[in-house]
Amino acid sequence: MPVNLRGRHLLWLKDYKPEEIKYLLNLAVSLKAKKRAGIKGNLLNGKNIALIFEKPSTRTRCAFTVACLDEGGHAEFLGKSDIQLGHKEDVKDTARVLGRMFDGIQFRGFKQSVVEELAMYAGVPVWNGLTDSYHPTQALADVMTMQECFGDVKGLKLVYVGDGRNNVANSLMIISSKLGIHYVTAAPKELYPNESLLEECRSEGAKHGALIEVMEDPHEAVRGAQAVYTDVWASMGEEEKLAERVKLLKPYQVNRSLMNLADKDAIFLHCLPAVKGNEVTEEVFESSQSKVFEEAENRLHTIKAVIVATIGNL
């Protein structure tokens, strides 16, 4: 059966089948080629999307906006001071209002429960642009970048080094379990992934040839890896924890000596923005192994694929 994602939400990636994820990635590749060729699209003609932002953003906001413009749609930015979401108006009422005016809704904020409630009541596709729990559009861009570097990602070893239970790490573990990627979390025990999510991913991974591992030693973890990934040591909303995180995670810095343990053709990935000198050194960040800006660009193409696949004029 051909893949049809019309009307679907993107709240995490747990409920997406491997073939549906691959469909989005293949669509992103074709949309990237189309943009590189300078072809103006019309797949979102007449479509309006709402962009709800509780947290600031560079890549997510710009990607959703440009994705709409590239294919003839309109994106309306709604910051936390622009609407009454969760203040004078509860989430389900906001969802029912916006769902009558827009064809799709993006939410970037704190609680996963908010994006899920929006999806429950909006009546249109809702896309998770980041919550404290998950960052699915980032994971799509990350895998697209790996594909561009290595081809088929099945069997590749991806190592996430640092805070192993944040939104990016969670989403990478989920997508790895679906696509047969050998995913390793290298983190102190205090920052291991949520146990229930870990077991869920291991169970899913067993169906698709994905090995999901967690270990404390970053050196052991990185040996032979094709991709080494890290993120800031204190996520948005956790700034007060930065001092203790620096002390806890200093041994997990991605530096030249750590990268040298990976495969000779290994790439470095980071969702950005980066705090150079903390989770990654300037040397690694600016090296030829670093694909962080290709990865950032791919946020546009994968997000465009999600919008087009779920509300577009295909």
Secondary structure, DSSP 8 states (H G I E B T S, - for coil): -----TT--BSSSTTS-HHHHHHHHHHHHHHHHHHHTT----TTTT-EEEEEESS--SHHHHHHHHHHHHTT-EEEEEETTTS-BTTTB-HHHHHHHHHHH-SEEEEESS-HHHHHHHHHHHSS-EEEEE-SS--HHHHHHHHHHHHHHHS--TT-EEEEES-TTSHHHHHHHHHHHHHT-EEEEE--GGG---HHHHHHHHHHHHHHT--EEEES-HHHHHTT-SEEEE--SS-TT-GGGHHHHHHHHGGG-B-HHHHTTS-TT-EEEE-S---BTTTB-HHHHTSTTB-HHHHHHHHHHHHHHHHHHHHS--
